[in-house]
Amino acid sequence: MALSLILHDLSGLTPDDQKRFFEAIFQIAPGHWQVAPGATLAETGVSPAYLRDHLLKAVPPAQRAGTRLLVTRTSPDTAWHALSPEGEDWLREMMAEG
């Protein structure tokens, strides 16, 4: 499965709406890791456009227009710095599988 990076600004959502957003990620991505408050990596076989649309469905209609998302696949030459040891191990494992 491919590894996708989801950049998200959920500042306009209530805590319950944010919970539903992350549950939507968990539904579609068996492997996932929240790198930072606005960034999540997800292992999934769906396209970035499909993943974006799936996530937007979890956002209340009135908040969709202001919820910023960027979903893109990572490449084999992905680079990183200063990740936690657990996060780096997870990322290396996902990159090896992809």
ROFIZA-69934 format. One record per residue: residue in three letters; x, y, z of N, C-alpha, C in turn. Coordinates in steps of 0.2 Angstrom, whole numbers, padded with zeros to 4 digits, always signed. Example, Ala and Ser with C-alpha at 12.3 -4.5 7.8 and 13.67 -1.06 7.14 Angstrom:
2
ALA+0066-0028+0039+0062-0022+0039+0066-0016+0039;SER+0064-0011+0035+0068-0005+0036+0064+0000+0039;
END
This chain:
98
MET+0004-0006+0000+0000+0000+0000+0004+0006+0000;ALA+0002+0012-0003+0005+0018-0003+0005+0022+0004;LEU+0010+0026+0005+0010+0030+0011+0008+0037+0008;SER+0003+0040+0011+0001+0047+0010+0002+0051+0016;LEU+0004+0058+0014+0004+0063+0019-0002+0067+0019;ILE-0005+0068+0025-0011+0072+0025-0009+0078+0029;LEU-0009+0084+0026-0009+0090+0030-0015+0093+0031;HIS-0017+0095+0037-0024+0097+0039-0024+0102+0044;ASP-0028+0107+0043-0030+0112+0048-0037+0111+0050;LEU-0037+0109+0056-0044+0107+0059-0046+0113+0064;SER-0043+0118+0064-0044+0123+0069-0051+0126+0070;GLY-0055+0125+0064-0062+0127+0064-0067+0122+0066;LEU-0064+0116+0068-0069+0111+0070-0069+0110+0078;THR-0075+0108+0080-0075+0106+0087-0071+0100+0089;PRO-0070+0098+0095-0066+0092+0097-0070+0086+0094;ASP-0077+0086+0094-0080+0080+0092-0079+0079+0084;ASP-0079+0085+0081-0078+0085+0073-0071+0082+0072;GLN-0066+0085+0076-0060+0083+0075-0059+0075+0076;LYS-0062+0072+0081-0062+0065+0082-0065+0061+0076;ARG-0071+0064+0073-0073+0061+0068-0069+0061+0062;PHE-0065+0066+0061-0060+0067+0055-0055+0061+0056;PHE-0052+0061+0062-0047+0056+0063-0050+0048+0063;GLU-0056+0047+0065-0059+0041+0064-0060+0039+0057;ALA-0061+0044+0052-0061+0043+0045-0055+0041+0042;ILE-0049+0044+0045-0042+0041+0043-0042+0034+0045;PHE-0043+0033+0051-0042+0026+0054-0046+0021+0050;GLN-0052+0023+0048-0057+0018+0044-0053+0016+0037;ILE-0050+0020+0034-0047+0019+0027-0040+0017+0027;ALA-0036+0019+0033-0029+0018+0033-0027+0013+0039;PRO-0026+0007+0037-0024+0002+0043-0018+0005+0047;GLY-0013+0008+0043-0007+0010+0047-0007+0018+0046;HIS-0006+0021+0052-0006+0029+0052-0002+0031+0058;TRP+0000+0037+0057+0004+0040+0062+0003+0048+0062;GLN+0001+0051+0067+0001+0058+0067+0008+0061+0069;VAL+0011+0064+0064+0018+0066+0064+0018+0072+0069;ALA+0013+0077+0068+0013+0083+0071+0005+0085+0071;PRO+0003+0090+0075-0004+0092+0076-0007+0093+0069;GLY-0004+0095+0064-0007+0096+0057-0005+0092+0052;ALA-0001+0086+0054+0001+0082+0049+0000+0074+0051;THR-0002+0070+0046-0003+0063+0048-0001+0059+0042;LEU+0003+0054+0043+0005+0049+0038+0000+0043+0038;ALA-0002+0041+0032-0007+0036+0032-0005+0031+0027;GLU-0005+0024+0028-0004+0019+0024-0011+0017+0021;THR-0012+0018+0014-0018+0016+0011-0018+0015+0004;GLY-0022+0011+0001-0022+0009-0006-0026+0014-0010;VAL-0029+0019-0007-0034+0023-0011-0030+0029-0013;SER-0032+0033-0018-0029+0038-0021-0029+0044-0017;PRO-0025+0049-0017-0025+0055-0013-0032+0059-0014;ALA-0035+0059-0020-0041+0063-0021-0047+0059-0017;TYR-0047+0052-0018-0052+0048-0014-0051+0049-0007;LEU-0045+0049-0004-0044+0050+0003-0046+0057+0005;ARG-0045+0062+0001-0047+0069+0003-0055+0069+0003;ASP-0058+0066-0002-0065+0067-0002-0068+0063+0004;HIS-0065+0057+0006-0067+0053+0011-0067+0057+0018;LEU-0061+0061+0019-0060+0064+0025-0065+0070+0025;LEU-0066+0074+0019-0071+0079+0019-0078+0077+0021;LYS-0080+0071+0020-0086+0069+0021-0087+0068+0029;ALA-0082+0068+0033-0082+0067+0040-0083+0074+0043;VAL-0082+0079+0039-0082+0086+0042-0089+0089+0040;PRO-0092+0092+0045-0099+0095+0044-0099+0099+0038;PRO-0104+0099+0034-0105+0103+0028-0103+0110+0029;ALA-0105+0113+0035-0104+0121+0036-0097+0122+0037;GLN-0093+0117+0039-0086+0119+0040-0081+0116+0034;ARG-0084+0113+0029-0080+0110+0024-0076+0115+0020;ALA-0079+0121+0018-0076+0126+0014-0069+0129+0017;GLY-0069+0129+0024-0064+0132+0028-0059+0127+0030;THR-0060+0121+0029-0055+0115+0032-0050+0114+0026;ARG-0044+0116+0028-0038+0115+0023-0035+0108+0024;LEU-0035+0105+0018-0032+0099+0017-0027+0098+0011;LEU-0022+0095+0012-0017+0093+0007-0016+0086+0008;VAL-0017+0082+0003-0016+0075+0003-0011+0073-0003;THR-0005+0070-0002-0001+0068-0007+0003+0062-0005;ARG+0005+0058-0010+0009+0052-0009+0016+0053-0007;THR+0019+0050-0003+0026+0050-0002+0030+0047-0007;SER+0036+0049-0008+0040+0046-0013+0046+0042-0010;PRO+0049+0037-0014+0054+0033-0011+0060+0037-0008;ASP+0061+0043-0010+0067+0047-0008+0064+0052-0002;THR+0059+0050+0001+0057+0054+0007+0062+0055+0012;ALA+0063+0061+0014+0068+0063+0019+0065+0066+0025;TRP+0068+0065+0031+0065+0068+0037+0070+0070+0042;HIS+0068+0073+0048+0073+0075+0053+0070+0076+0059;ALA+0073+0074+0065+0071+0075+0072+0064+0072+0073;LEU+0062+0066+0070+0056+0062+0072+0058+0058+0078;SER+0053+0056+0082+0054+0052+0087+0057+0045+0085;PRO+0060+0042+0089+0063+0035+0087+0057+0030+0085;GLU+0052+0030+0089+0046+0026+0087+0043+0028+0080;GLY+0042+0035+0079+0040+0037+0073+0044+0035+0067;GLU+0051+0036+0068+0056+0035+0063+0056+0027+0061;ASP+0055+0023+0066+0055+0016+0065+0048+0014+0061;TRP+0043+0017+0063+0036+0016+0059+0037+0018+0052;LEU+0040+0024+0051+0041+0027+0044+0045+0022+0040;ARG+0051+0020+0043+0055+0016+0039+0052+0009+0037;GLU+0048+0007+0042+0044+0000+0040+0039+0001+0034;MET+0035+0007+0035+0030+0008+0030+0034+0010+0023;MET+0039+0013+0023+0043+0015+0017+0045+0008+0014;ALA+0048+0003+0018+0050-0003+0015+0045-0007+0012;GLU+0039-0007+0015+0033-0011+0013+0030-0008+0006;GLY+0031-0001+0006+0028+0002+0000+0032+0001-0006;
END
